[in-house]
Amino acid sequence: MIQNKIVVGISHGDINGISYEVIIKSLMDNRIFDFCIPVVYGSAKVAAYHRKALNIVNFSFNNIRSADEANVKRANIINCLDDNVRVELGKSTNIAGESSLISLENAVKDLKNGKIDVLVTAPINKDNVQSEKFNFPGHTEYLTKESESKESLMLMVSENLKVGVVTTHLPLSKVSEAITEEAILSKLRIMNKSLIEDFGIRKPKIAVLGLNPHAGDNGLLGTEEIDIIIPSLKKAKEEGILALGPYPADGFFGSDNFKKFDAILAMYHDQGLTPFKALAFNSGVNYTAGLEFIRTSPGHGTAYEIVGLGKASEVSFRNAIYLACDIYRSRSEYKKISKDPLQHFEISDKEPEQ
């Protein structure tokens, strides 16, 4: 922290997507500087290109060489790219992929070294970013590898809904074999711990969805619920985790049942993210739970089709900044409480000796 403000590192994502538009729009509201210090890892030249395309004249970045130099009242930017980098709005290019990775690597390095407190990642193109250095389906898997914990949970967060997934960026044909008791228990442990430490929920109540239609219909439409999911929930209960289910996904989201739980664990990507984005696309945030550091991102992608048109909504990205800061404070408070618990004394019904 600098002057009691959280330093928010921002990787600029795909330079041909809407990243700079949502970053700039989010940082144009000066109230954001009251509680955090934004540091973008990117390119002042690329930022200027996008500002011109969007006709934004009342905003500029403060150029710095290191996060240590950040101005507490400005939007700061660290130049990570060559000045000759080429921007091609709305196109997927190799240069855009390379630029995404350079920004991400620099931001993660500073995050690990404590120069920034939290990381907010702007959207990348999962195809053009692939290289010898980045051979991952997305940010989540890359950051998990960079983490000491080596396990994580993709947790989509909105004001009234939190949805995690057992399997993330995995082909649907491989989902069933990846659904194991240990996989479900691992995600439940991470989710439960995160709800307590990151969101301040004392006794989290978690809903778990089934894998098959109608949650298997007692084995008629699949046996994963009987053989794997239900035994996992029993083991979770033995560990003190309040996880209920399995619930049929369609009826669960079609009714108001999802409002009765602190979080929901889906079995695979689209099962959880489709209803989440239908309910909270413009405001939802992607949070990587389970890591020793804090990373959030907006719930949308590069949106090449609207780049440069001024149509991109910054709400999700701004919420990603807010959530990262909220989790940082929540973790700090939890550590403080855990470090100095109330002292316990044994009480006896025997008369004290004289």
C-alpha positions as CSV (number, residue, x, y, z in Angstrom):
1,M,0.0,0.0,0.0
2,I,1.0,3.6,-0.6
3,Q,-0.3,6.3,1.8
4,N,-2.9,3.7,3.0
5,K,-4.2,3.2,-0.5
6,I,-4.3,-0.2,-2.3
7,V,-2.1,-0.3,-5.3
8,V,-4.0,-1.9,-8.2
9,G,-1.9,-3.4,-11.0
10,I,-3.8,-3.7,-14.3
11,S,-2.6,-5.8,-17.2
12,H,-3.8,-4.3,-20.4
13,G,-5.0,-7.5,-22.2
14,D,-5.4,-7.5,-26.0
15,I,-4.4,-4.2,-27.5
16,N,-6.8,-4.6,-30.4
17,G,-9.8,-5.3,-28.1
18,I,-11.9,-3.1,-25.8
19,S,-9.4,-3.3,-22.9
20,Y,-8.1,0.3,-23.1
21,E,-11.6,1.6,-23.5
22,V,-12.9,0.0,-20.4
23,I,-9.7,0.8,-18.4
24,I,-9.8,4.5,-19.4
25,K,-13.5,4.8,-18.8
26,S,-13.2,3.2,-15.3
27,L,-10.3,5.5,-14.4
28,M,-12.0,8.7,-15.6
29,D,-14.0,8.9,-12.4
30,N,-11.6,10.7,-10.0
31,R,-13.4,9.2,-7.0
32,I,-11.6,5.9,-7.6
33,F,-8.3,7.6,-6.5
34,D,-9.8,8.0,-3.0
35,F,-9.2,4.4,-2.2
36,C,-6.8,2.9,-4.7
37,I,-3.8,3.7,-6.9
38,P,-4.1,2.3,-10.4
39,V,-1.0,1.2,-12.2
40,V,-1.5,0.0,-15.8
41,Y,1.2,-2.3,-17.4
42,G,1.0,-1.4,-21.0
43,S,1.9,1.3,-23.5
44,A,1.3,5.0,-23.4
45,K,1.4,5.0,-27.2
46,V,-1.3,2.3,-27.4
47,A,-3.4,4.2,-24.8
48,A,-3.1,7.4,-26.9
49,Y,-4.2,5.5,-30.0
50,H,-7.3,4.3,-28.3
51,R,-8.1,7.7,-26.8
52,K,-7.9,9.2,-30.2
53,A,-10.1,6.5,-31.8
54,L,-12.7,7.1,-29.0
55,N,-12.3,10.9,-29.0
56,I,-11.5,11.0,-25.3
57,V,-9.8,14.3,-24.7
58,N,-10.2,14.8,-20.9
59,F,-8.0,12.0,-19.7
60,S,-4.3,11.2,-19.7
61,F,-2.0,8.7,-18.0
62,N,0.9,9.5,-15.7
63,N,4.0,7.8,-17.1
64,I,6.2,6.0,-14.6
65,R,9.1,3.5,-14.7
66,S,8.1,1.5,-11.6
67,A,5.1,1.0,-9.4
68,D,7.1,2.7,-6.6
69,E,6.8,6.0,-8.5
70,A,3.0,5.9,-8.8
71,N,1.2,9.2,-8.3
72,V,-1.5,8.6,-5.6
73,K,-4.0,10.9,-7.4
74,R,-3.4,9.9,-11.0
75,A,-3.9,6.9,-13.3
76,N,-0.4,5.6,-13.8
77,I,1.1,3.6,-16.7
78,I,4.3,1.6,-17.0
79,N,5.6,1.3,-20.5
80,C,6.2,-2.4,-21.2
81,L,6.1,-2.5,-25.0
82,D,8.2,-1.3,-27.8
83,D,7.0,2.1,-29.2
84,N,6.8,0.5,-32.7
85,V,4.0,-1.9,-31.6
86,R,1.2,-1.9,-34.1
87,V,-2.5,-1.6,-33.2
88,E,-5.1,-3.0,-35.5
89,L,-8.5,-2.4,-34.0
90,G,-10.8,-5.4,-33.9
91,K,-8.2,-7.9,-35.3
92,S,-6.5,-10.9,-33.7
93,T,-2.8,-10.5,-34.4
94,N,0.4,-12.2,-33.1
95,I,1.7,-8.8,-31.9
96,A,-1.5,-8.4,-29.8
97,G,-0.9,-11.8,-28.2
98,E,2.7,-11.1,-27.5
99,S,1.8,-7.7,-26.0
100,S,-0.8,-9.3,-23.7
101,L,1.8,-11.7,-22.3
102,I,4.4,-9.1,-21.8
103,S,2.0,-6.9,-19.8
104,L,0.8,-9.9,-17.8
105,E,4.3,-11.1,-17.0
106,N,5.4,-7.7,-15.8
107,A,2.3,-7.3,-13.6
108,V,2.6,-10.7,-12.0
109,K,6.3,-10.1,-11.3
110,D,5.5,-6.9,-9.4
111,L,2.5,-8.6,-7.7
112,K,4.8,-11.4,-6.3
113,N,7.4,-8.8,-5.3
114,G,4.8,-6.8,-3.4
115,K,5.1,-3.7,-5.6
116,I,1.3,-3.9,-6.3
117,D,-1.3,-5.2,-3.9
118,V,-3.8,-6.8,-6.3
119,L,-4.1,-7.6,-10.0
120,V,-6.9,-6.8,-12.4
121,T,-6.5,-8.4,-15.8
122,A,-8.1,-7.0,-18.9
123,P,-9.4,-9.5,-21.5
124,I,-6.9,-11.5,-23.6
125,N,-7.5,-13.5,-26.8
126,K,-6.9,-17.1,-25.6
127,D,-5.8,-18.0,-29.1
128,N,-3.3,-15.4,-30.1
129,V,-1.6,-15.3,-26.7
130,Q,-0.5,-18.9,-27.1
131,S,3.3,-19.4,-27.2
132,E,6.2,-21.3,-25.6
133,K,5.8,-19.2,-22.5
134,F,2.0,-19.3,-22.4
135,N,0.5,-22.7,-23.1
136,F,-2.7,-22.3,-21.0
137,P,-6.5,-22.1,-21.7
138,G,-6.6,-18.8,-20.0
139,H,-5.6,-16.4,-17.2
140,T,-6.9,-18.7,-14.5
141,E,-4.6,-21.6,-15.3
142,Y,-1.6,-19.4,-15.9
143,L,-2.0,-17.6,-12.6
144,T,-2.6,-20.9,-10.8
145,K,0.8,-22.1,-12.0
146,E,2.4,-18.9,-11.0
147,S,0.9,-19.3,-7.5
148,E,2.3,-21.1,-4.5
149,S,-1.0,-22.8,-3.8
150,K,-1.2,-24.6,-7.3
151,E,-5.0,-24.9,-6.9
152,S,-7.6,-22.4,-7.6
153,L,-11.3,-21.9,-8.3
154,M,-12.9,-19.7,-11.0
155,L,-15.5,-17.8,-9.1
156,M,-17.9,-15.5,-10.9
157,V,-19.1,-12.7,-8.6
158,S,-21.9,-10.2,-8.9
159,E,-23.9,-8.3,-6.2
160,N,-26.3,-11.2,-5.5
161,L,-24.7,-14.2,-7.1
162,K,-21.4,-16.2,-6.8
163,V,-20.8,-19.2,-9.1
164,G,-17.8,-21.4,-9.2
165,V,-17.0,-24.3,-11.5
166,V,-15.3,-27.7,-10.9
167,T,-13.9,-27.8,-14.4
168,T,-12.9,-24.6,-16.2
169,H,-11.7,-24.4,-19.8
170,L,-12.2,-28.0,-20.8
171,P,-13.8,-29.6,-23.8
172,L,-17.3,-30.9,-23.0
173,S,-16.3,-34.4,-24.1
174,K,-13.8,-34.5,-21.3
175,V,-15.9,-33.1,-18.5
176,S,-17.4,-36.3,-17.2
177,E,-14.0,-38.0,-16.6
178,A,-12.7,-34.9,-14.8
179,I,-15.6,-34.9,-12.3
180,T,-14.2,-36.9,-9.3
181,E,-14.7,-36.8,-5.6
182,E,-11.4,-35.2,-5.0
183,A,-12.0,-32.5,-7.7
184,I,-15.4,-31.6,-6.2
185,L,-14.0,-31.6,-2.6
186,S,-11.0,-29.5,-3.6
187,K,-13.3,-26.8,-5.2
188,L,-15.6,-26.9,-2.2
189,R,-12.7,-26.4,0.2
190,I,-11.4,-23.4,-1.8
191,M,-14.9,-21.9,-2.1
192,N,-15.8,-22.3,1.5
193,K,-12.4,-20.8,2.6
194,S,-12.8,-17.9,0.2
195,L,-16.3,-17.1,1.3
196,I,-15.1,-16.9,4.9
197,E,-11.8,-15.1,4.4
198,D,-12.4,-13.0,1.2
199,F,-16.1,-12.2,1.6
200,G,-16.6,-12.2,5.3
201,I,-19.3,-14.8,5.4
202,R,-19.2,-16.6,8.7
203,K,-21.0,-19.9,7.8
204,P,-21.3,-20.2,4.1
205,K,-24.1,-22.1,2.5
206,I,-23.1,-23.7,-0.8
207,A,-25.4,-25.2,-3.5
208,V,-23.9,-27.9,-5.7
209,L,-25.4,-28.7,-9.1
210,G,-25.7,-32.1,-10.7
211,L,-23.8,-33.0,-13.8
212,N,-26.6,-34.6,-15.8
213,P,-30.1,-33.4,-16.8
214,H,-32.5,-33.5,-13.8
215,A,-29.4,-34.3,-11.7
216,G,-29.5,-37.8,-13.1
217,D,-33.1,-38.7,-12.2
218,N,-32.0,-41.3,-9.7
219,G,-29.6,-42.9,-12.1
220,L,-31.9,-42.9,-15.2
221,L,-30.0,-40.1,-17.0
222,G,-26.5,-40.8,-15.5
223,T,-24.9,-42.1,-12.4
224,E,-22.3,-39.4,-11.6
225,E,-24.6,-37.9,-9.0
226,I,-25.1,-41.2,-7.1
227,D,-21.5,-42.4,-7.5
228,I,-19.5,-39.2,-7.2
229,I,-21.3,-36.0,-6.3
230,I,-23.4,-37.2,-3.3
231,P,-20.5,-39.0,-1.7
232,S,-18.4,-35.8,-2.1
233,L,-21.1,-33.8,-0.3
234,K,-21.1,-36.3,2.6
235,K,-17.3,-35.9,2.9
236,A,-17.6,-32.2,2.7
237,K,-20.2,-32.2,5.6
238,E,-17.7,-34.3,7.7
239,E,-15.2,-31.4,7.2
240,G,-17.7,-28.8,8.4
241,I,-18.6,-27.5,4.9
242,L,-22.3,-26.8,4.4
243,A,-22.7,-28.0,0.8
244,L,-26.2,-29.1,-0.3
245,G,-27.4,-30.8,-3.5
246,P,-27.0,-32.0,-6.1
247,Y,-29.6,-29.7,-7.7
248,P,-30.8,-29.9,-11.4
249,A,-29.2,-26.8,-13.0
250,D,-32.2,-25.7,-15.1
251,G,-34.8,-25.7,-12.4
252,F,-32.3,-24.2,-9.9
253,F,-31.6,-21.1,-11.9
254,G,-35.2,-21.0,-13.3
255,S,-36.6,-20.6,-9.8
256,D,-35.4,-18.3,-7.0
257,N,-33.4,-21.1,-5.3
258,F,-30.1,-19.6,-6.3
259,K,-30.9,-16.6,-4.0
260,K,-31.0,-18.8,-0.9
261,F,-27.3,-19.7,-1.1
262,D,-24.0,-17.8,-0.6
263,A,-22.5,-19.5,-3.6
264,I,-23.1,-22.2,-6.2
265,L,-20.7,-24.8,-7.4
266,A,-21.4,-25.9,-11.0
267,M,-19.8,-29.0,-12.6
268,Y,-18.5,-27.3,-15.8
269,H,-17.9,-24.0,-17.5
270,D,-21.1,-23.3,-19.4
271,Q,-23.4,-24.9,-16.8
272,G,-22.3,-22.1,-14.4
273,L,-21.3,-19.2,-16.6
274,T,-24.3,-19.2,-19.0
275,P,-26.9,-18.5,-16.3
276,F,-24.4,-16.1,-14.5
277,K,-23.8,-14.0,-17.6
278,A,-27.5,-14.1,-18.4
279,L,-28.2,-12.6,-15.0
280,A,-25.1,-10.3,-14.6
281,F,-23.3,-9.9,-17.8
282,N,-22.6,-6.2,-17.6
283,S,-21.7,-6.2,-13.9
284,G,-20.2,-9.6,-13.2
285,V,-16.6,-10.1,-12.2
286,N,-14.3,-13.2,-12.6
287,Y,-12.3,-13.8,-9.4
288,T,-9.6,-16.5,-9.1
289,A,-10.2,-17.8,-5.6
290,G,-7.6,-20.0,-3.7
291,L,-4.4,-18.1,-4.6
292,E,-2.2,-16.3,-2.1
293,F,-2.5,-13.2,-4.2
294,I,-5.7,-11.4,-5.4
295,R,-6.7,-11.4,-9.1
296,T,-10.0,-10.2,-10.7
297,S,-11.1,-9.5,-14.2
298,P,-14.2,-8.3,-16.0
299,G,-16.7,-10.9,-17.0
300,H,-16.5,-10.2,-20.7
301,G,-14.0,-10.8,-23.5
302,T,-12.1,-8.7,-26.1
303,A,-15.3,-7.8,-28.0
304,Y,-13.5,-7.1,-31.2
305,E,-16.8,-6.2,-33.0
306,I,-17.3,-3.0,-31.0
307,V,-13.7,-1.8,-30.6
308,G,-13.3,1.9,-31.2
309,L,-17.0,2.6,-31.3
310,G,-17.3,3.9,-27.7
311,K,-20.0,1.3,-27.0
312,A,-18.1,-0.9,-24.5
313,S,-19.4,-0.7,-20.9
314,E,-16.9,-0.2,-18.2
315,V,-19.1,-1.4,-15.4
316,S,-17.7,-4.9,-15.1
317,F,-14.1,-3.7,-15.2
318,R,-14.8,-1.0,-12.6
319,N,-16.5,-3.7,-10.4
320,A,-13.4,-5.9,-10.9
321,I,-11.3,-3.1,-9.4
322,Y,-13.7,-2.6,-6.5
323,L,-13.9,-6.3,-5.8
324,A,-10.1,-6.7,-5.7
325,C,-9.9,-3.9,-3.2
326,D,-12.8,-5.3,-1.1
327,I,-11.2,-8.7,-1.0
328,Y,-7.8,-7.2,0.0
329,R,-9.4,-5.4,2.9
330,S,-11.4,-8.5,3.9
331,R,-8.3,-10.7,3.9
332,S,-6.4,-8.1,5.9
333,E,-9.2,-8.0,8.5
334,Y,-9.4,-11.8,8.7
335,K,-5.7,-12.1,9.2
336,K,-5.9,-9.5,12.0
337,I,-8.7,-11.3,13.8
338,S,-7.1,-14.7,13.3
339,K,-3.7,-13.5,14.6
340,D,-5.2,-12.2,17.9
341,P,-8.1,-14.5,18.8
342,L,-9.7,-14.1,22.2
343,Q,-7.9,-16.1,24.9
344,H,-9.7,-19.3,26.0
345,F,-9.9,-20.5,29.6
346,E,-10.9,-23.8,31.0
347,I,-13.9,-23.5,33.4
348,S,-14.2,-26.1,36.2
349,D,-17.1,-26.6,38.6
350,K,-14.7,-27.5,41.4
351,E,-14.2,-25.2,44.3
352,P,-11.0,-23.2,44.0
353,E,-8.3,-24.2,46.5
354,Q,-7.7,-21.8,49.4
